[in-house]
């Protein structure tokens, strides 16, 4: 049985969050106090899962075994200390020092996890289980050839981010009865929200991923334009590749439009939750704009948005957080130069039949 969390555990969670993610260390404090602790903890659980998947010193078999073990840790069936003792010595220099520290202190994180109510724990447990299993499946097949098609990319994005959207929605609906009244709609949109953010990351990180032997782009989109992803090189000026990239930018834009619809359903008085969502949407749109302007970019730093842009996004979305018509107008203005892809997102939403 896990002991109750201490003041030190709570302090550790706050400190390590700043160490592993500047973005979430910025957005999570915007949430209502009742949600900050559980969502901060949820992020760290996902980060531990991600660390298992990302460290290339681990074999596929070790990755799968440790992911399954961590899922059992979150459920309370396996000791967090035993897990930390097994994984920590295996981590390579590929994993950043803050993540080494996070793995070493898994028991502190888990003590907080096990203090949540039953609904919250179920949401976290489900997310970690699906994410770990799905990411392990995809890791075993990753190559420079890309994914088979757009539905395969959709499925990958679900495992990495869509399931996180579902988890957050469960937590929001547990917190707010008004949001719970719209739970079915929010659940469908939450997966699309997650996909929009993850597609932005995939497009931004094309070249970083290729350096480590992975490509998460869908072959069918590029083959349709006459380009084979196995021929992809940094700084590619081939108009056929750029046409495929443009189509994916349009798909991502559509998902972020769904993300804005999701945000508009959140009660206007819940400005903190709205800010949490809006900052992510705003930064994703600015990143897509940079990629669109530099389709021949060769490294992610070339399409990274400036701190000034981040500050402007935070200021503007915070100012109009409860004004839906202004937010819609801002979205249209900031995304006006991005390509449009008609039809995909309606089909995508209609196919959202995930098990809740």
N, C-alpha and C positions, 0 to 999 in steps of 0.2 A: 504493500500500500504506500502511495506517495504522501509525504508529509505536506503540511500546509506551506504556502509560499511565505517568505520572510520579507522584511523591508529591503534587505540586501538583494533579494531576487527581483523585486520591483525596480530597484535602482539599476540593477544590471540590465534588465530589459530596456529601460529608457536609454542607457548609455550605448549598448551594443546596436540598437536601432540606428543611432547616428553613425556608428562605425560601418555598418553594412549597406546603408542606403540614405544618401542625402535627400533624395526625392521624398521617400516615405517618412523620413524624420521631419520633413516640412509639412506634409499633408495630413498625417495621422493626428497631430495635435489640434487640427481644425475640427475634428469630430467632437460630438457631445461627450462629456466625461464618461458616461455609461458605456460608450463604444470604444473609447481610446485604448483601454487596456486589452480588450479581447482582440481588436483588430491589429494592434501592435504585436500581440502574441501570435496571431494567425500569420502575419507577415514573416515572423522569424521561423515558424514551422515550415512555411513554403521555402524560405531561404535555405534551411537545412536540407530539405528535399532536393533543391536545386544544386547545392554543393555536392551532394552524393552523385548527381547526374553529371556534373560539369568537370569533376577532377579526372583528367585523362590518365592518371596513374592507376586508377581502378579498372579491373577487367569488367566485361559485361556481366559476368556471373557475380562478381563482388557487388557491382552496382545494384543488380536486381535483388540480391540477398539482403543488402543493407537497407534498401528502400522498403522492402517488406518488413524488415526488423523495426525500422523507424515507425512505420504505420502501426505496428503492435505496441510500440512505446507510447505513441499518442493515445491509443485506446486503453492504456494502462495494463497491458498484458505482459510487457517485457520491461525490465529495469532500464531507465534512462542512462544510468551510470555504466551499465554493461555495454550499451550501444556506443556511448562516448569512448569507452576504453577500446572498443574494437575499431572504430572509424578513425579516431584522432591520429594514431601512429601511421596510418596509411596515406594521409593527405600529403600532396606534393606542394611544391612552390607555386604551382599553377593556381592554387587556392590562396586568396588574399589573407593576410594576417588576421583581419577582423573575423573572417569565416573560420579560421583555425580556432580562434578564441570562442566563437559561438558553438562550435562542435564540442569543445572541451567543457563548456558550461551548459550543455543540453539539459542536465538535471534541473538547473534553476528555471529554465524556460518551461519545462514540463510541469514543474510544481505549480506554476501559474496556470497552465493549460487545464490542469485537473481541478482547479478551483472554480471553473465556470459552471453555469447551469446546464441542464441536460440538452437543451436545444442548441446552445452554443457549442458544446462539446461534440455533438453529433455533426454539426456543420463543419467543424475543423477536422474531425476524424475522416469524414467522407472526402473532403478536399485533398487531404494528404494521401489517402489511399488511391484515389483515382489519378492524381497527378504523378505519384511515384510509379504506379504500374504503367501508365501511358507513356511517360517519358522514357522508361526503361525499354519499352517496346520499340519506340522510335530510335533510340540510341543504337540499338542493335542493327538497324538497317540504314543508318546515316551514311551518305556518300556525297561526292561532288556532282553526281548525276541529277540531284534534286529530287523532290517528291513526285509521285506519279501524276497527280492532277490537283486541281483546286479543292475538291472534296477532301483529299488527303491532307492538304494544308489546313483546311477548316478543322479536321480532326486533331491535328497536331496542336493548333492554336487552342482548341478546347481543353486539351490535357494541360497545357502550360498556363493558360489565362482564363478561358471560358469557365472552367470549374471554380476558379477564384471568384469570378463575377457572381456565380451562383451562391458561393459561400457568403460573400459580403451581403448579398440580398437576403439570405436567411437571417443573418445577424441584424440587418436593418429592420426586417419585418418582425423579429423578436423584440426589438426595441420600440417600434412604432406601430400601433394598431392601424393608424391611417395608411401607412405603407403596406401593411399586411392585407388590407382590403384589395390591393392591386397586385398581390403576390404573383399570380399566374402570368400577367403581362410583364411584370418586372423580371421574372425568371427568364422568359424568352429573350427579352432585350439585353439582359445581363451577359449572356453568352456572346452576343454580337458586340457588346461593349468591350469585353475582354479580347475578342478577336481583333477589333480595331486597334487597340493598344499593342497587341502582340505583333500584328502585321507591320505596324510602324517600326517596332524593334527589329523585326526580320529584315525589312528593307534597309534600315539604317546600318545593320550589322552584316550585310552580305559578305563583305570582304574579310571581316574578323572571323566569321564562321568558316569561310573557305580556307583560311590559314590553318584551322584545326581539323580540316577534312570533312566539313559538313556544309550542306546547302539545303535550305528549307523552302526554296522557290518551287512552284509547280511546273513540271515539264510541259503540260498541255497548253498553258497560256503562251509560252514562248515558242513551242513548235507550231502553234497556229499562225504565228508571225514569221515562221521560217528560221527560228534560231534554236540551236542545240545547247543546252546549259553546260554540257561537258567541255565546250569550247570557250567558256567564260573566262575573261581575264580582267584584272583591275583597270579602270579608266576606259571601259569599253564604249566606243563611239558608234558601234554597229546600230543603225536605225531599227533593225529587227529586234534587237535586245531592248532598246529603249522603248519600243512600242509595247513590248510585254510588260516592262516596268511601269509604263504609263497606265496600263490596264489594272495592274495591281494597286497602284496609287488610287485609282478610282474606286476599286472595291473597298480599300481601307477607308476612304472618305465616306462611303455609304455606311459602313459599320459605325463610324464616329457620329454620323447623323442619328443612327439608332441610339447611340450613347447619350446624345443630347435629349432625345425623346425620353429615355430612361430618367435622366436628371429632372426633366420637367414634371415627372409624376411624383417626385419627392416633394412633400409638403413645403410650401414657400417659407414657412417659419423655421424649417430645419436648414438654416443657412450653412451650418458647419458641414453637414453631409453633402449639400450642394457644392460647396467650395471644394471638398475632397474630390468630387467627380469632375467638376469644371476645370480645375487646374490640370488634371490628367488629360482631358480632352483638348484643352487649349495648347498644351505643350506638344501633343501628338500632331495636331494640325500644323503647327509651325514647323515641326520636323518634316512632315510630308511635303510642305512647301519648299523647304531647302533641298530635299531630294529631287523634287520636280524641276527646280531651277538648275540643279547640277546632276543631271542624269548620268553623266560620265564620271562621277566621283569615284575615287579609288581607295578611300579609307573613311571610317565613320566620323573622324574628327572634322572632316570637311562639311558634314551636314549636321553638326551639333549646333543646337540653338544657343545663342549668347545669353549670359546672365541678365543682360538688360532686357532681352525678350521675355525671359522667364519672369522677371519682376513686373513687366508691363502686363503679361498674361494674368498674374496673380492679382494685380491692382484692379484691372478691368473686370475680370470675372467676379471678384469679391464685391465690387461696387454694385454690379447688376445681378447678384446671385439669385434674387427672388423675382426678377423681371423676365418672364419667359419670352416675350416678344422681342426684347432687346437682345437676349442671348441668341435667339434664332437669327436675328439680323447680323449680329457679330459673327456667327458661324458662317453665314452666307458670304459675308464680306471677306473673311480670312481664308475661306476655302474656294473662292471664286475662280482661281487660276488652276485648280486641280482638275484632272479629267473626271468625267462622269461616266459611270457604267450602269446602265439601266437594267433592272430586273433581278440582278444577282441577290440583292439583300432581301427582297420580298420572298424569293424562293428559299433563301437561307432561313429566314424567320419561320416560314411555313413548315420547314423541316425540323424545327426544334422540338423533338420528341424525347429529350433526355429523361432518364429516370430521376425523379426528385428524391 
